[in-house]
Amino acid sequence: MKRDLPLKFLLRSYTKRNRGLWLKVILAGFCFVTSAVPTVAAGEKTPKKSSHQPVKSKRATKASSAFEFQVKGKVTDSKGEALIGASVSVKGTSLGTITDVNGNYALNAPDGNSTLVVSYLGYLPLEVPINGKATLNVTLQEDQTKVDEVVVVAYGTQRKISNVGAQSSVSVKELDQPVANISTMLAGRVAGVTGVQRSGQPGYDGADIWIRGIASMSGGSGPLVLVDGVERSMNNIDPQDVESFTILKDASATAVYGVRGANGVILIMTKRGEEGKPRVTFDYNQGITRFTKVPELIDGVDYMNLTNEAEYTRREPGTSGPLPKYSQEIINKTASGEDPFVYPNVNWLDEVFENFGRNRNANLNVSGGSPQAKYYVSLGYYDETGLFNTDAIAQYNATTRFTRYNVTSNVTLDLTKSTKVDLGIQGYIATGNYPAESAADIYGSALEISPIEYPVMYPGGFVPGRSSNGGSRNPYADAALRGYQNENKNQLFSNLRITQKLDRVTEGLSATAMFAFDAFNQHFIERSKREDTWIVDPNNPRNPDGTLNLGTAPTFSGQNFLSYGRSNGGNRRFYMEGALNYDRAFGKHRVSGMVLGNRSDLSDAFAGNFQASIPYRNEGVAGRATYSFDDRYFAEVNIGYNGSENFDPNRRYGFFPAFGLGWVVSNEKFFEPLSNTINFLKLRYTDGKVGQDSGAGRFAFLGEVRNKDDRGDNIRGYTFGRNRAGYGGIIEQTYGVAVTWVEARKQDIGIEINAFNSSLGIIFDVFKDRRVGAFVTRGDVPAYIGLTSIPSGNLGISENKGFDGTITYDKNIRDFSIGFRGTFSYNRNKVLENDQPAQLYPWLERRGTPLLANWGLTAEGLYSFEDDVNGDGFITPEDGDQYPAQYGKIQPGDIRYKDLNGDGRIDANDVSQIGQGDVPALTYGFGTSLGYKGLDISFFFQGQAEADIILEGRSIRPFSGDGGGENLYTIALDRWTEENPNPNAFYPRLSYGSGANGSNNNNQISSWWVKDIDFLRLKTAEIGYTIPSAISGKIGVGNARVYLRGVNLLTFSNFKLWDPELLTRNGARYPNISVYSLGFNLQF
């Protein structure tokens, strides 16, 4: 067994003194999975020796454990920077360790005459005789060939120095955080990437991602995501399995993707095995979660006082006003809490949500192999419990919980010296459990029901409420007593790639072929019910025996048993790719090229109609040619010729060319005097065209005639002839003429600098993106033509400009290390053409304004008492105000709007741009890492600016729902009053009920309700300690580290209502979460 299986590594490691046997047993299962893969025996790879060594006997193993000489030291690169995770082993034995976060190691050798073998990915391995030295520092030199191959580009790799495209990458370590979705970690960490997390609900917490902002007027603006070369989602990838994460931003980098590359491309490569003995890593962390911020609701006493004020302040002049809605007696009883079932005072958010949830994350992986076969196998686990409250009386599980199991297996086989096969299989199984009511509905009801409406529950399990089917719902019952939903999802990714070197034909020529098959399935089960609801008789709340008087019948008769419903979904993707690649140097000249063809076929596995059953298909040809001279001058040409079945048959294919130029100034002779300060300086420029799917939907060039609507009802249709006979058919779908792709011309100029022995790094890019052919509804078709559905077309034009950059600094001073990373991304977009007729006034013109601009009335402030000239309590034309009361009676404290066209009316002609939109123009991030010996500390801030939202609904209309009984935020205390007529108050003069004076006027969409959602957030922070290997080695662990991590820890923002990152205008959305996690990492 020891000769044939990887278990020999574990068996050799066992001694009587080994106290980590339980860990070895766990890891043996992983090694057994890979038993069919050849492995390396005891010796590490060295520059001169074969990596295959004879298997030691038990006696030899026992002898090798007799440690007689300890050696320690530090492993650095040629610049003196520590190499973390470098392998240090004793030649000819199984003894070894890896360096810690400061590059230090400590190892027990059999004697002082042994030889150390030191290796690290991307560096030349080195043999160093100990020669009796107790301290041995080692410097490794870069393997230039490997360093150049690290850069990932479209459909392959390039030497780093020759890359002329604009691209960014992020350290995989930065993505490894205690969260379910790596998309939430990108904003601020990668230059050019804008990311906004709109919800923290477990299983639905993925962030919206844009590369260099939004540039398109139609269709999706999200990037193309490729995992191991195939279009896939990144939302459920285990970050521990990611080897590289690269962002392609300009035309030179993305043109080869044709109609799919206009919005940028994200390339994710999963980890592969490395030659050597099995290396096992186990990482586990567990923590607690809490909301970053929830709206602050007003209490019952303030609610009643504000209600009375809202009614009184709108009284008719000269009258004493209405009687208070709530007497002082009721207010006092509510404040005292003497009878909470009759005089409740409930904060519904506190009752609906728990204070804390939890999450935990684990990953166990093993990698290794021989020169002929290398492997990487990983198992991942993630589990998170949400914060919705539950109730034991429900007798079912309505807990919010998301659980995911990941598996990754990548095998690389070198069948011959010229033939290589890569086989990858990844996938996950995820389950989600949620309340039957949606998170938005639960959150919405908690914000709708006033704190004094009714208590949470009555004794005996009776549910308070006036209606369980809409109206005044019970928020607690929505969360805990309405049933549950169960979701089961599974995803399989598989890809097979064969690479054949064709040096026999000509040196540097190779061919690749890849086939991928992906399968996704989901199954939903919903078990829901509607409970009976009751309400205390307000006139006689208590029976003679002191019990609650709930009446003889419920206020709503529900369905007190769980119903059953289910649904299924899924898809299948087939992807094929074949390519020829060429790369060869001729003296100072180097040329490379690629020709590639591919086809993708995505089908709905559970299609419900004929159109849905038709596969989504894309196919195309891509090419790239590069030339460099003396590693100083670089030129590159990329082309994409791609097609999609969604377009007009005569316009399905498009040709997308791009070129790039690069100049490494630092390699010029005249630059030599500066080379000691500026080690590397590169200029580059790219220009080209890229395609984008029009966003018009499927087969938009066809009109759809239907005789029934979505509910199955007959459509009235048209009448024809003398007798006006009716025909029940109508063109339903918005169709287009000559529909084709959107064409994007992208230009980029960039500079890359490394200075001060490459400690300082700067990358800066300026870009311009012009989109032509956005799919928009025609605006030049007059209504009198008689079309019920106006055709659309590729008529829109937009432009996006901006800049992005990265600044890094890394320095080691003896045992101390410091690192800094900062990124920024800024863009401005605007509409150039929308095919709309010329507007009557210039401020109505949408051309020249941002794509997501907010539009509404311009608020000039609040009316004051001075505006009520005649003193009748209202603002009227008699007071000199030129605006008639088209929005009802207006009083001091109400919003004054600007009459832009001066016609004496406030109407649609006074609407103008009042905001930029909720996608930030500026995204930035900065962070620092510090290390001293085994201790490391890091933190990262993320921020956004130039983003705003328009508040609406309950956030701007206090008392306007359900007869005026809607809940209030505490910000309602900051309002204009007769006693304190603050012109800068958050709320104008209050009003009670949707028809009250001032209510309609103050609820108009206007600049008064536009609020900045800029923020700066402490996104992550971490403190860790690497245990000295001399200690961890005693239990058979090569490297051991413990750490404390936090996510979304602090937020600084002028927006105080809810988390500013949420895309909600009324606060009704599951908040984002903070995470506090403790974990450890073990490497063997």
Backbone hydrogen bonds, N-H to C=O, Kabsch-Sander energy under -0.5 kcal/mol:
donor,donor_aa,acceptor,acceptor_aa,energy
5,L,1,M,-2.5
8,K,5,L,-1.8
9,F,6,P,-1.6
10,L,6,P,-0.6
11,L,7,L,-2.8
12,R,8,K,-2.5
13,S,9,F,-1.0
14,Y,10,L,-0.7
14,Y,11,L,-0.9
18,N,15,T,-1.4
19,R,17,R,-0.6
19,R,1034,K,-0.7
23,L,20,G,-0.8
24,K,20,G,-1.6
25,V,21,L,-2.1
26,I,22,W,-1.5
27,L,23,L,-2.2
28,A,24,K,-1.6
29,G,25,V,-0.8
29,G,26,I,-0.7
30,F,26,I,-0.6
31,C,27,L,-1.8
32,F,28,A,-2.3
33,V,29,G,-1.5
34,T,30,F,-1.0
35,S,32,F,-1.8
37,V,34,T,-2.0
40,V,276,G,-0.6
46,T,49,K,-0.7
53,Q,51,S,-0.6
61,T,57,S,-2.3
62,K,58,K,-2.5
63,A,59,R,-2.3
64,S,60,A,-2.3
65,S,61,T,-0.8
65,S,62,K,-0.7
66,A,63,A,-1.7
67,F,65,S,-2.0
68,E,109,A,-1.6
69,F,109,A,-2.3
71,V,107,L,-3.0
72,K,134,A,-2.2
73,G,105,Y,-1.9
75,V,103,G,-2.6
76,T,74,K,-0.5
76,T,138,V,-2.5
77,D,81,E,-2.0
80,G,77,D,-2.0
83,L,75,V,-2.3
84,I,82,A,-0.6
85,G,99,T,-1.1
86,A,83,L,-0.8
87,S,119,S,-2.5
88,V,97,T,-2.9
89,S,117,V,-2.0
90,V,95,L,-2.3
91,K,89,S,-0.6
91,K,115,T,-3.2
93,T,90,V,-1.9
97,T,88,V,-2.8
98,I,1038,G,-0.7
99,T,86,A,-1.8
100,D,104,N,-2.3
103,G,100,D,-2.1
105,Y,73,G,-2.3
107,L,71,V,-3.0
109,A,69,F,-3.9
109,A,107,L,-0.6
114,S,111,D,-1.2
116,L,128,V,-3.0
117,V,89,S,-2.9
118,V,116,L,-0.5
118,V,126,L,-2.9
119,S,87,S,-2.2
123,Y,120,Y,-2.4
124,L,141,Q,-2.8
126,L,118,V,-2.6
128,V,116,L,-3.0
130,I,114,S,-2.8
132,G,112,G,-2.8
133,K,130,I,-2.0
136,L,72,K,-2.9
138,V,74,K,-2.7
140,L,76,T,-2.5
143,D,122,G,-2.5
144,Q,142,E,-1.0
146,K,143,D,-0.6
147,V,143,D,-2.4
148,D,144,Q,-2.2
149,E,145,T,-1.2
150,V,146,K,-0.6
150,V,147,V,-1.2
151,V,148,D,-0.7
153,V,156,G,-2.6
156,G,153,V,-1.6
158,Q,151,V,-1.7
162,S,159,R,-0.8
163,N,159,R,-0.7
163,N,160,K,-0.8
167,Q,165,G,-0.8
168,S,247,I,-2.0
170,V,245,F,-1.5
174,E,171,S,-1.0
175,L,171,S,-0.8
175,L,172,V,-0.8
176,D,172,V,-0.8
176,D,173,K,-0.6
177,Q,175,L,-1.6
179,V,177,Q,-2.6
184,T,181,N,-1.4
185,M,182,I,-1.8
186,L,183,S,-1.0
188,G,193,V,-0.8
189,R,186,L,-2.0
190,V,186,L,-1.2
193,V,190,V,-1.9
194,T,192,G,-0.5
194,T,210,W,-3.2
195,G,193,V,-0.5
196,V,208,D,-2.1
198,R,196,V,-0.7
198,R,206,G,-0.6
200,G,1070,Y,-1.1
204,Y,201,Q,-2.6
208,D,196,V,-2.8
210,W,194,T,-2.7
211,I,263,N,-0.5
212,R,192,G,-3.8
212,R,210,W,-0.6
224,L,264,G,-2.5
226,L,224,L,-0.5
226,L,266,I,-3.0
227,V,230,V,-2.9
228,D,226,L,-0.6
228,D,268,I,-3.1
230,V,227,V,-1.3
232,R,225,V,-1.9
237,I,234,M,-1.4
241,D,238,D,-2.2
242,V,239,P,-1.3
243,E,269,M,-3.2
244,S,269,M,-1.6
246,T,267,L,-2.7
247,I,168,S,-3.6
248,L,246,T,-0.5
248,L,265,V,-3.2
249,K,166,A,-2.6
250,D,166,A,-0.8
254,T,250,D,-1.5
255,A,251,A,-2.9
257,Y,254,T,-2.0
258,G,255,A,-2.2
260,R,257,Y,-1.7
261,G,258,G,-1.5
262,A,691,G,-1.8
264,G,261,G,-1.7
265,V,248,L,-2.0
266,I,224,L,-3.0
267,L,246,T,-3.1
267,L,265,V,-0.5
268,I,226,L,-2.9
268,I,266,I,-0.6
269,M,244,S,-2.1
271,K,241,D,-2.3
276,G,369,G,-2.8
279,R,367,S,-3.4
280,V,278,P,-0.5
281,T,365,N,-2.7
282,F,1082,L,-2.8
283,D,363,N,-2.8
284,Y,1080,F,-2.4
285,N,361,N,-2.5
286,Q,1078,L,-2.4
287,G,359,N,-2.9
288,I,1076,Y,-2.0
289,T,357,G,-1.7
290,R,1074,S,-1.8
292,T,1072,N,-2.5
297,L,295,P,-0.7
298,I,968,L,-2.4
303,Y,299,D,-2.2
304,M,300,G,-2.2
305,N,301,V,-2.3
306,L,302,D,-2.6
307,T,303,Y,-2.1
308,N,304,M,-2.4
309,E,305,N,-2.1
310,A,306,L,-2.9
311,E,307,T,-1.9
312,Y,308,N,-2.5
313,T,309,E,-3.2
314,R,311,E,-0.7
315,R,312,Y,-1.9
319,T,316,E,-1.7
327,S,325,K,-0.5
331,I,327,S,-2.1
332,N,328,Q,-2.5
333,K,329,E,-2.4
334,T,330,I,-2.3
335,A,331,I,-2.3
336,S,332,N,-2.2
337,G,333,K,-1.1
338,E,333,K,-0.9
342,V,339,D,-1.2
343,Y,339,D,-3.4
346,V,451,P,-2.5
348,W,346,V,-0.9
351,E,347,N,-1.5
352,V,348,W,-2.4
353,F,349,L,-1.9
354,E,387,L,-3.6
357,G,289,T,-2.4
358,R,385,T,-0.8
359,N,287,G,-1.9
360,R,383,D,-2.4
361,N,285,N,-2.9
362,A,381,Y,-2.7
363,N,283,D,-2.5
364,L,379,L,-2.5
365,N,281,T,-2.6
366,V,377,V,-2.4
367,S,279,R,-2.0
368,G,375,Y,-1.9
369,G,276,G,-2.5
370,S,38,P,-0.8
370,S,373,A,-2.5
374,K,412,T,-2.7
375,Y,368,G,-2.8
376,Y,410,N,-2.1
377,V,366,V,-2.5
378,S,408,T,-2.8
379,L,364,L,-2.4
380,G,406,N,-2.9
381,Y,362,A,-2.7
382,Y,404,R,-2.5
383,D,360,R,-2.4
384,E,402,F,-2.6
385,T,358,R,-2.9
386,G,400,T,-3.3
389,N,352,V,-3.4
394,A,391,D,-1.5
395,Q,392,A,-1.1
398,A,396,Y,-0.8
401,R,399,T,-0.7
401,R,433,N,-2.3
402,F,384,E,-2.8
403,T,431,T,-2.7
404,R,382,Y,-3.0
405,Y,429,I,-2.5
406,N,380,G,-2.1
407,V,427,G,-2.3
408,T,378,S,-2.2
409,S,425,I,-2.3
410,N,376,Y,-2.8
411,V,423,L,-2.7
412,T,374,K,-2.9
413,L,421,V,-3.0
414,D,372,Q,-3.0
414,D,412,T,-0.5
415,L,413,L,-1.1
415,L,419,T,-0.8
416,T,419,T,-1.5
420,K,499,T,-2.8
421,V,413,L,-2.9
422,D,497,R,-3.2
423,L,411,V,-2.8
423,L,421,V,-0.5
424,G,495,N,-2.7
425,I,409,S,-2.5
426,Q,493,F,-2.6
427,G,407,V,-1.8
428,Y,491,Q,-1.8
429,I,405,Y,-2.1
430,A,489,K,-3.3
431,T,403,T,-2.7
432,G,487,E,-2.7
433,N,401,R,-2.7
434,Y,485,Q,-2.5
436,A,483,G,-1.3
437,E,478,D,-0.6
442,I,438,S,-2.4
443,Y,439,A,-2.7
444,G,440,A,-2.4
445,S,441,D,-2.5
446,A,442,I,-1.9
447,L,443,Y,-1.2
448,E,444,G,-0.8
448,E,445,S,-0.5
449,I,445,S,-2.0
450,S,965,G,-0.7
453,E,450,S,-1.3
458,Y,462,F,-2.8
461,G,458,Y,-1.1
462,F,458,Y,-0.5
462,F,459,P,-0.5
463,V,532,D,-0.5
465,G,534,W,-2.1
466,R,472,S,-1.1
467,S,472,S,-1.1
473,R,471,G,-1.8
478,D,474,N,-2.4
479,A,475,P,-1.7
480,A,476,Y,-2.6
481,L,477,A,-2.3
482,R,477,A,-0.5
484,Y,527,R,-2.6
485,Q,434,Y,-3.3
486,N,525,I,-3.0
487,E,432,G,-3.2
488,N,523,H,-2.3
489,K,430,A,-3.1
490,N,521,N,-2.4
491,Q,428,Y,-2.3
492,L,519,A,-2.7
493,F,426,Q,-3.7
494,S,517,F,-0.9
495,N,424,G,-2.3
496,L,515,F,-2.8
497,R,422,D,-2.9
498,I,513,A,-2.8
499,T,420,K,-3.1
500,Q,511,A,-3.3
501,K,418,S,-3.1
501,K,499,T,-0.5
502,L,509,L,-3.5
505,V,502,L,-1.3
506,T,502,L,-2.1
509,L,506,T,-1.7
510,S,581,N,-2.7
511,A,500,Q,-2.6
512,T,579,A,-2.5
513,A,498,I,-2.0
514,M,577,E,-3.1
515,F,496,L,-2.3
516,A,575,Y,-2.8
517,F,494,S,-2.0
518,D,573,R,-2.3
519,A,492,L,-2.0
520,F,571,N,-2.6
521,N,490,N,-2.4
522,Q,569,G,-2.6
523,H,488,N,-2.6
524,F,567,S,-3.0
525,I,486,N,-2.5
526,E,565,G,-3.2
527,R,484,Y,-2.9
528,S,526,E,-0.6
529,K,482,R,-1.5
530,R,559,Q,-1.6
533,T,556,F,-1.8
534,W,463,V,-2.5
537,D,549,N,-2.3
543,N,547,T,-3.3
546,G,543,N,-2.4
549,N,541,P,-2.9
550,L,548,L,-1.0
555,T,533,T,-2.4
556,F,533,T,-1.2
558,G,556,F,-0.7
559,Q,530,R,-1.9
560,N,558,G,-0.6
563,S,528,S,-3.4
565,G,526,E,-1.6
567,S,524,F,-1.9
569,G,522,Q,-2.1
571,N,520,F,-1.7
572,R,603,S,-2.2
573,R,518,D,-2.5
574,F,601,D,-2.4
575,Y,516,A,-2.5
576,M,599,R,-2.3
577,E,514,M,-2.3
578,G,597,G,-2.4
579,A,512,T,-2.7
580,L,595,V,-2.4
581,N,510,S,-3.2
582,Y,593,G,-2.5
583,D,508,G,-1.5
584,R,591,V,-2.7
586,F,589,H,-3.8
589,H,586,F,-2.3
590,R,628,S,-2.1
591,V,584,R,-2.6
592,S,626,T,-1.9
593,G,582,Y,-2.5
594,M,624,R,-2.5
595,V,580,L,-2.1
596,L,622,A,-3.1
597,G,578,G,-2.6
598,N,620,G,-2.3
599,R,576,M,-2.1
600,S,618,N,-3.2
601,D,574,F,-2.4
602,L,616,Y,-2.8
603,S,572,R,-2.6
604,D,612,A,-0.6
605,A,570,G,-1.5
605,A,603,S,-0.7
606,F,570,G,-0.7
607,A,604,D,-1.0
613,S,609,N,-1.3
614,I,610,F,-0.6
614,I,611,Q,-1.2
616,Y,602,L,-3.7
617,R,615,P,-0.6
618,N,600,S,-1.9
619,E,643,G,-1.5
620,G,598,N,-2.1
621,V,641,Y,-2.7
622,A,596,L,-3.2
623,G,639,I,-2.4
624,R,594,M,-2.4
625,A,637,V,-2.4
626,T,592,S,-2.8
627,Y,635,A,-2.5
628,S,590,R,-2.3
629,F,633,Y,-2.1
630,D,588,K,-3.8
630,D,628,S,-0.5
632,R,629,F,-2.3
633,Y,629,F,-1.6
634,F,662,G,-2.7
635,A,627,Y,-2.6
636,E,660,G,-2.4
637,V,625,A,-2.7
638,N,658,A,-3.0
639,I,623,G,-2.6
640,G,656,F,-1.5
641,Y,621,V,-3.2
642,N,654,G,-1.5
643,G,619,E,-2.6
644,S,652,R,-1.2
645,E,617,R,-1.4
647,F,644,S,-1.2
648,D,739,V,-2.4
651,R,648,D,-3.0
652,R,649,P,-0.6
654,G,642,N,-2.5
656,F,640,G,-3.1
656,F,654,G,-0.5
658,A,638,N,-2.3
659,F,687,D,-2.7
660,G,636,E,-2.7
661,L,685,Y,-2.8
662,G,634,F,-2.5
663,W,683,L,-2.8
664,V,632,R,-2.7
665,V,663,W,-1.2
665,V,681,L,-1.0
666,S,681,L,-1.6
667,N,664,V,-1.4
668,E,665,V,-2.0
671,F,668,E,-1.2
672,E,669,K,-1.7
674,L,671,F,-1.9
675,S,671,F,-0.7
675,S,672,E,-1.1
677,T,674,L,-1.4
678,I,674,L,-3.1
679,N,677,T,-0.8
679,N,754,N,-1.1
680,F,754,N,-2.0
682,K,752,E,-2.4
683,L,663,W,-2.7
684,R,750,G,-2.2
685,Y,661,L,-2.4
686,T,748,D,-2.6
687,D,659,F,-2.3
688,G,746,K,-1.7
689,K,657,P,-3.0
690,V,744,A,-2.8
691,G,258,G,-1.9
692,Q,742,V,-1.8
693,D,259,V,-0.8
700,A,646,N,-0.5
700,A,697,G,-0.8
702,L,699,F,-2.0
705,V,703,G,-0.6
706,R,704,E,-0.5
706,R,730,I,-2.2
709,D,713,D,-2.5
712,G,709,D,-1.9
715,I,707,N,-2.0
718,Y,727,Y,-1.6
720,F,725,A,-2.1
724,R,721,G,-1.1
725,A,720,F,-1.7
727,Y,718,Y,-2.8
729,G,727,Y,-1.7
730,I,706,R,-1.7
732,E,704,E,-3.4
732,E,730,I,-0.7
733,Q,704,E,-0.8
735,Y,733,Q,-0.8
736,G,700,A,-2.9
737,V,792,S,-1.4
742,V,692,Q,-3.2
743,E,772,V,-2.8
744,A,690,V,-3.2
744,A,742,V,-0.5
745,R,743,E,-0.5
745,R,770,R,-2.7
746,K,688,G,-2.7
746,K,744,A,-0.6
747,Q,768,K,-2.6
748,D,686,T,-2.3
749,I,766,V,-2.2
750,G,684,R,-2.5
751,I,764,F,-2.3
752,E,682,K,-2.5
753,I,762,I,-2.9
754,N,680,F,-2.4
755,A,760,L,-2.6
756,F,677,T,-3.1
759,S,755,A,-0.8
759,S,756,F,-1.5
760,L,755,A,-2.4
761,G,808,T,-2.7
762,I,753,I,-2.8
763,I,806,T,-2.4
764,F,751,I,-2.3
765,D,804,D,-2.8
766,V,749,I,-2.4
767,F,802,G,-2.6
768,K,747,Q,-2.2
769,D,800,N,-2.9
770,R,745,R,-2.3
771,R,769,D,-0.5
771,R,798,S,-2.4
772,V,743,E,-2.9
773,G,796,G,-1.9
774,A,796,G,-2.4
775,F,694,S,-0.7
776,V,774,A,-0.9
776,V,793,G,-2.4
778,R,791,P,-1.7
779,G,835,D,-1.2
785,I,782,P,-1.2
786,G,783,A,-1.7
792,S,735,Y,-3.4
793,G,776,V,-2.2
795,L,774,A,-1.3
795,L,793,G,-2.0
796,G,774,A,-2.5
797,I,833,E,-2.3
798,S,771,R,-2.1
799,E,830,K,-2.2
800,N,769,D,-2.7
801,K,828,R,-2.7
802,G,767,F,-1.9
803,F,826,Y,-2.0
804,D,765,D,-2.0
805,G,824,F,-2.2
806,T,763,I,-2.5
807,I,822,G,-2.9
808,T,761,G,-2.7
809,Y,820,F,-2.4
810,D,759,S,-1.9
811,K,818,I,-2.5
813,I,816,F,-3.6
816,F,813,I,-2.4
817,S,931,G,-2.6
818,I,811,K,-2.6
819,G,929,S,-2.5
820,F,809,Y,-2.8
821,R,927,G,-2.2
822,G,807,I,-2.8
823,T,925,G,-2.8
824,F,805,G,-1.9
825,S,923,T,-2.2
826,Y,803,F,-2.8
827,N,921,A,-1.7
828,R,801,K,-3.1
830,K,799,E,-2.1
831,V,849,T,-2.3
832,L,797,I,-2.8
833,E,797,I,-2.2
844,L,841,Y,-1.4
845,E,842,P,-1.3
848,G,831,V,-4.2
849,T,846,R,-1.8
853,A,850,P,-1.4
854,N,915,G,-1.5
856,G,912,S,-2.4
857,L,1005,I,-2.5
859,A,857,L,-0.6
860,E,896,R,-3.1
861,G,896,R,-0.7
863,Y,894,D,-3.0
867,D,864,S,-1.1
868,D,864,S,-0.5
868,D,865,F,-1.0
869,V,867,D,-1.7
871,G,868,D,-0.8
875,I,890,I,-3.4
876,T,874,F,-0.7
879,D,876,T,-2.0
880,G,877,P,-2.0
881,D,876,T,-1.3
886,Q,884,P,-2.3
888,G,885,A,-1.5
893,G,863,Y,-2.4
894,D,891,Q,-2.0
896,R,861,G,-3.0
898,K,858,T,-2.6
900,L,898,K,-1.2
902,G,899,D,-0.5
907,D,905,R,-0.7
910,D,907,D,-2.4
911,V,908,A,-1.3
912,S,856,G,-2.5
914,I,854,N,-3.1
915,G,854,N,-1.3
921,A,945,A,-0.9
921,A,946,E,-1.0
922,L,945,A,-2.0
923,T,825,S,-2.5
924,Y,943,G,-2.3
925,G,823,T,-2.3
926,F,941,F,-1.9
927,G,821,R,-2.0
928,T,939,F,-1.6
929,S,819,G,-2.6
930,L,937,I,-3.6
931,G,817,S,-2.5
932,Y,935,L,-2.9
933,K,815,D,-1.8
935,L,932,Y,-2.5
936,D,1024,G,-2.5
937,I,930,L,-3.0
938,S,1022,E,-2.8
939,F,928,T,-2.0
940,F,1020,T,-2.7
941,F,926,F,-3.5
942,Q,1017,R,-2.9
943,G,924,Y,-2.9
944,Q,1015,F,-2.2
945,A,922,L,-2.2
948,D,917,G,-2.5
949,I,1011,K,-2.0
951,L,949,I,-0.6
951,L,1009,W,-2.4
952,E,1065,R,-2.0
955,S,952,E,-1.4
956,I,953,G,-1.7
957,R,953,G,-1.2
960,S,957,R,-1.5
965,G,961,G,-1.4
965,G,962,D,-1.0
966,E,961,G,-0.6
967,N,448,E,-0.7
970,T,296,E,-2.8
972,A,969,Y,-2.2
973,L,970,T,-2.0
974,D,971,I,-1.7
975,R,973,L,-1.4
976,W,987,Y,-1.7
977,T,980,N,-1.5
982,N,980,N,-2.6
985,A,982,N,-1.5
986,F,974,D,-0.7
987,Y,974,D,-2.2
989,R,893,G,-2.3
990,L,976,W,-0.5
992,Y,310,A,-0.6
993,G,959,F,-1.6
993,G,991,S,-0.6
996,A,993,G,-1.4
998,G,889,K,-0.9
999,S,996,A,-1.6
1000,N,996,A,-0.6
1001,N,887,Y,-0.8
1002,N,998,G,-2.8
1003,N,999,S,-1.2
1004,Q,1001,N,-1.1
1006,S,1004,Q,-0.6
1007,S,857,L,-2.2
1009,W,1006,S,-1.5
1010,V,1007,S,-1.1
1011,K,949,I,-2.6
1011,K,1009,W,-0.6
1013,I,947,A,-2.3
1015,F,944,Q,-1.7
1016,L,1052,F,-2.1
1017,R,942,Q,-3.4
1018,L,1050,L,-2.4
1019,K,940,F,-1.1
1019,K,1017,R,-1.5
1020,T,940,F,-1.7
1021,A,1046,G,-1.7
1022,E,938,S,-3.1
1023,I,1044,L,-2.1
1024,G,936,D,-3.0
1025,Y,1042,V,-2.7
1026,T,934,G,-2.8
1027,I,1025,Y,-0.6
1027,I,1040,A,-2.5
1031,I,1028,P,-1.6
1032,S,1028,P,-2.4
1033,G,1029,S,-2.6
1034,K,1031,I,-1.1
1035,I,1032,S,-1.4
1036,G,1033,G,-1.5
1037,V,1032,S,-2.1
1038,G,1036,G,-0.5
1038,G,1083,Q,-1.6
1039,N,1083,Q,-1.9
1040,A,1027,I,-0.6
1041,R,1081,N,-2.5
1042,V,1025,Y,-2.3
1043,Y,1079,G,-2.7
1044,L,1023,I,-2.5
1045,R,1077,S,-3.1
1046,G,1021,A,-2.2
1047,V,1075,V,-2.2
1048,N,1019,K,-2.7
1049,L,1018,L,-2.2
1050,L,1018,L,-0.7
1052,F,1016,L,-3.1
1053,S,1051,T,-0.5
1056,K,1054,N,-0.7
1059,D,293,K,-0.7
1062,L,1059,D,-1.6
1064,T,1062,L,-1.5
1069,R,1067,G,-2.0
1074,S,290,R,-3.9
1075,V,1047,V,-2.0
1076,Y,288,I,-2.3
1077,S,1045,R,-3.3
1078,L,286,Q,-2.6
1079,G,1043,Y,-2.7
1080,F,284,Y,-2.5
1081,N,1041,R,-3.0
1082,L,282,F,-3.0
1083,Q,1039,N,-2.6
1084,F,280,V,-3.1
